[in-house]
Amino acid sequence: MPRTVIEVHQLSKAYQIGQIGTGTISRDLERFVVTKILRRDDPFLKVGEVNDRTVKSDSDIVWSLRDINFDVQEGNAVGIIGKNGAGKSTLLKLLSRVTAPTTGEIRIKGRIASLLEVGTGFHPELTGRENIYLNGAILGMRKKEIDRKIDEIIAFSGCERYIDTPVKRYSSGMTVRLAFAVAAHLEPEILVVDEVLAVGDAEFQKKAIGKMQDISKGEGRTVLFVSHDMTAIHALTDSVIILKNGECSDRMPTDEGIQQYLASNLSQSSGKLIRKSDGDLYVERFLINSDEVNYTQIPSGDPLRMQFFLNKPITAQEASSLAFYVVFRNELNYPVFTVSNRYDAHAQVSDSGQVQSIECLVPAMALAEGKYTAKTWMAFKGGFCDEITDAFEVDVLASNFYHTGQMPIARKHGAFLLNQNWTLK
């Protein structure tokens, strides 16, 4: 049975907003006596409020984290997800001992390596090679260990050409590459990674996730990973913890956690069109599979008809400079496909002289069962004019698409359904 390497019990962290101190010398002295001498809870923290950045409050004490409890076993890869300000980075800093908890306790068994912010532990005046030794020493590596691995670290980072150049001349992406290479080759029992990987390019992100998979699944080490990229969370972790306003959910399987997290976000934003416009032409309303109300439940393989109505008519000649796109994303917020009038060589324009709406017919939604969110984007006369994030959601229902009674699972086998012919000889 795997041993427990991280135990978090009743963990809380409170911060004071604004200037440090209670406002009077007598209260500051009272706080010092109570907390430092009598070893009791800080009385001024008891009035603190839940960490909800969207709500205005009169309290100057906020609980960044409140009563967090979870255990992590050796070899687990755990994702920590939540909106900005939910407390994810604070939790990682507490686990990495960068800052101390206000209340509660953390027990960690084994060496821990952390990658929390770009350039943490790096000195800008030192070269990349010198910083490998410095950062390795900070993370607990001996010089002989670094000597043995330095060529491997440099090769993984992809910064060979600039390794003897001061780090102050590095881009943020190069700094992250080097920092991750050092942390990953430390061979820690526990690797803690904040979403700094988002700074790197796609090639490095793929490489880094592959390395973390090797550390977790291949070497049986523990990984804690914070990211807003649900695709990366799904690829790397086997369970997740959801943080919301400084409070956490129970650990749950990754698929279940991602679905719950995304569903909560959709329910909060439903009915609100998040629009970004830069012109006087925009989409006023739209209809899906109907002339009156939206029908967004579609069996796999059925057609999808979308009508987008402009706020004002344009001439047929002006319509030739109109570019309209609809991007469909899966439940992990990853683009699945895009349709556009610019992709249709036979796109038709009304012969009435005026264009009031844009219509698109997808003959068959050949997608596996799941929820797909659509974003619209429009350019007019060569410039951007309108974008609607999460314009609508299409719920694709399972059907007998292949006439075999068999259907793939989107998250395991991909979203697209393709007609195919097989021969067994």
N, C-alpha and C positions, 0 to 999 in steps of 0.2 A: 504493500500500500504506500503511495507517495507521501512523503513527509510534508507537513505544512511549513512553508518558508516565510510567509508574511501573515501576521495576525494584526488586525486593526480592530480596536475595541473602544467604542464610545468616543471616537475622535472628533474634536471640534477645533475650529480656528476662528478667532474673532479679530477683526481689524477696526481701528478707529479711523473714521473718515475726517479729513481735514487735519488740523494741527494736533500733534501728539500731546497728551496730557488731558486732565479732566477739566481744566479751566481755572482751578484755584490750588494754591500751595497746600492747604489743609487736606483737600481731597487726594492730591497726589501722595501726601505723606500717609494718609489712611490706606490708600491702595498698596503702598510699599510695605507697611506693617502687616497688613492682612495677608498679602500674597507671599512676601519674602520671609517674614519672621514667623508668622502664625501658620503659614502653609495652607491657607484656606483659599476657596474660590474668590476670584476678584468680584466684589459686589457690584461694580459698575458695568460688568459684562452681562449681568443678569437681565438688563433692560434691552440688550441687543435684539435686532430684528433679523428675520430671514433674509438671505441675500437675493433679492429680486431687483435687478438693475433697472427694470422698466417702471418701477413704482417709486414715487417721491415720498420721502419720509423726513421726520424731524429728528430722528435718532442719529447720533454720531457714532454709534457702535453697530457694526454689521457682522453677522456670522457668515464668513465665507464658506465654512463647512460646519455641519451640525449633526452630531451623533452618527458618525459613519462607522459601520461594522461590516467587515468581510474577512475571509481567509482565502489565501491563494496557495495551492499545492505546487510542489516541485514539478517543473516541466509544463505547467499551464501557460498559455498565451492569453492574456486577459485584455480586452479592449475597454477603454473608459471613454464614453461618449456623452455628449450634452452640448447645449448651446454655449455661445460665448458668455463668460461670466458665471457659468454654472459651478465653478470650483475645481475644474479638472487639473489645471496647472498647479493650483495650491496644494491639491492632494499629492501630486508627484513631488513637489518640493518638500512636503512633510515626510514622505517616504524616503526621499534622498537625503534627509537631514540638513537641507539647506536652511530651513526655518523650523522652529519648535511649535508643537501644538499648544493651544490654550488649555484644553482639557483632553483627557483620554490617553491612550497609549498605543504604541506601535512596536511590534516585535518582529525582527528580521533575522533570519538565519542564513548566513552566506555573504559573499562579497557582492556589492551592488555597484553597477555602473550606470550613470545617468547622462542623458543628452536632453537638456531642458531648453536652452536658448542658444541662438547662433553665437559662436565664439566663446562660450563659457569655458573658463580655464585656459584661454589662449592669451598670449601677450603680443600686442600688435607689432612691437619692435623686433621680436624674435622671428627667425625664419620658420618655415613649415617644419623642417627637420627638428629644429630646437624645440618647437612647440609640441611635437610628438613626444619627446622625452619629458617635457614639463607636464603636459596633460596626462601622460601615462603615469607619472609619479603621483599626481593629484588623485588619480583613480586607483592607485594602489599597486601599480606594476613596478617590479624591480628593474634596474638598469639592464641586467643580463637578459631579462625577459623581453624588454623592448629591443635590445640588440638582436635577439633571435628573430623577432617578428617585424623589424622595421621595413625590410624590403617588401614583405607581404602587405603591410599597412599602406605604404606609399603606392604600390600597384593597385590596391583596391580603391584608394581615393581618386586615382586618375589625375593626380597633380604632380606627376614626376618632373615635368619641365620647370615648375615653379617651386620645387620643394626647398630650394636654398634661397628663396626670395622672402623678405619680411611679410608676415601675414597681413599687415596693414594695407598691402597692395592687392590682396585677394578680394574677389567678389564674395558676397554672402553665400552663394552656392558653393564656391570652392572651400570656404571655411567650414560649412556643414559637412561636405564630403570628407574633409580631413578629420574633423571631430568625430564623425560617425565611425570612420575607419579605425580610429584609436579605441573608441568605446567597444566596438564589435569584436576587436581582437584582444581585448583584455581577458576574455574567457571568464566573465563574471557568472556567478550563480544566478544573479537577477539583473536583467537589463531593463532600464526605464527610459522610454523614448517619448518625448512630447512631439507635437506636430511640426517640429523644425524641418522634417523631411519635405514639407510642402515647398520649401525654398529651392530645393534641388530640381534638376530637370527630370523629364520622364524616364530617361535611361537610368539615372542614378536612383530614382525612387523604386524602380523595378529591381535593381540590383540590391538596394538596401532591404527591401521587403523579403527578397530571396535569402539574404544573409540572416535576417531575423527568423525566418522559417527554419533555416538550418540550425540556428541556435536553440530554438524551441523544440522542434520535432526531431531533428537529427541528433542533437547533443543533450536533450532532456533538460535544458535550462529554462528558467522562468522569464517571461517577457510581459511587461506592462506597456501598453501602447495607447497613446491619445491621438485621435485624428478626427477631422470632420469628413474625411473621405471614406464613405461607407464601403466602397469597393475594396480599399486597403484593409479596413477592419474585417471584412468578410473573408478576405484571402488569408489573413495572418492569424486571427484569434479563434479560439474555440468557445469562449464565453465573454460576456460583456457586463459592465456595470453602467447604469444610466444615472448621471448626475443632473439634478434640476434644483436651482435656487439653493445650492449648498447641501441638499439632501440626496441620498442615494437609494437606488432600488436594490433588490436582491440580485445576486449574480444569476444570469440566465444564459441559455445557449445563444450563440451569436445570431442565428437566423431569427429567433424569437425576439431578441433584444432590438435588433435593427428594425424589425417590423413594428414593434411597439413604439420605438423612438420616432420613426418616420410618420406613423399614424398620428401620434400626438401633435406633431408639427403641422400636418395637413388639417387636423381638426381645428387648430387654432387659427389657420390662415384661410379656412374655407369661406367663400363668399366675398373675399376681399381681393380685388385685382391689383396686384403690385405692378404698377406701370412706370416705365421710364420713357419719356417723350422728349423730342428735340425738334419739334416742328408743329405746324398747324394741321397736319394730316395724321389721323390715328384711327385705330379700330374702336368703334363705338359699342358694338355688341357682336355676338356670334351665336350660331345655331349648329348643333351637332346631330346629324341623322334625323332631322325633323325640320318642318317649316314653322313650328310653333314653340316647342319646348325641347330642351336638350335630352337626348337619350345616349348615355355614355357607356352603357353595358353592351358589349359586343362579343358574340361567340367567335372563337378563333376561325379565321377564314372568311368571315362576313365583311361586307364593304363598310367603309367609313366615309361619310360625306360631311364636309366642314364648310360653313358659310361665314365669312367675316365681313361685316358691314362697316363701311367707312363713315366718318362723321360728316363728310361732304362729298359730292360727286366730283370726279376728275374727267378730263376729256380722254377719248380713246388714244389720242396722240401722247398725252401725258402718261397714260397707262404703260406705254412701252418702256418707260424709265422706272417702273415700279418693280421692286424685288421683295417678295414676301416669302418668309420661311416659317415652318413649324417644326420644332425639334422635339422629339419624343424621348423621354428618359425613363429608365426603369426604377424600381423601388430603391436601388442603391444610388440614385441620382446620376447614373452613368448614361451618356447618350446612346440610344439604340438605333435610331434612324432619323433622317431629316427629309421633308418634302418641301419643294419650292417651285414656283412658276418658272424660275430660271433653269430648272432641271428638265423642263418639259419642252421638247423641240416643237410640239404642236399646240402649245398654249394658245387659247382663243381669246379674242377681245370682242366685246359687244359691238355690233354694227349700228347701235342706236346713237352713237356719238358720245355717250356718257357712260362712265363706270361708277357704280355705287357700291358694289360688293365684290369680294374675291371668293371664288368657290374652288374647292379641291375635292376630288373623288379618289380615294384609295380603293381599288377594286376588291382587294382582299387583305384584311389585317392578319397576315400570316405570322402571328406571335403566340408564344406559349402563354398559359394562364398567368395573370398578374395584373398589377395596377401600373399604368404608364401615364406620366405627367407630361403635358404639352406646354411648350413655351413658344410664343410668337415673336417674330422679329421682322421689321419692315424698314426698307430704305426707299427713298423717293428722290428722283433727280440727282442720283449719285451720292446722297447723304443720308445718314441714319435719321429716322423720324419717330419710330415707335417700337416699344418692346413690352410684352406682358409676361412676367414670370409666373409660372404655374397657372396658365390661363384656364386650363380645364384638365380633368383626369379621366382617362379611359380605362374602364374595368373590363379586361379581356377575359372571357369565360371559357372554361374548357369545353371542347367539342370533339367530335370524332373526325378530326381533320384528315387523318390518314386512312380512315375507313378500316382501321385495324383494332380499334379500342385501346391503342397505346398512345400515350402522349409524353413528351419529355418534360422534365422539371426545369424551369427557367434558370434557377440559380446554379444548377449543376451542369446543365447541358446547353445553355444558351437560350436566347429569347426567340430566335427565328425558327419558323417551320418551313421546310423546303420540300417540295415535291421531288421524289427520287425514284430511281429504278435500280433494283438489285438483281444480280444473277449469280446463282450458286452453281458452279460447274465441277 
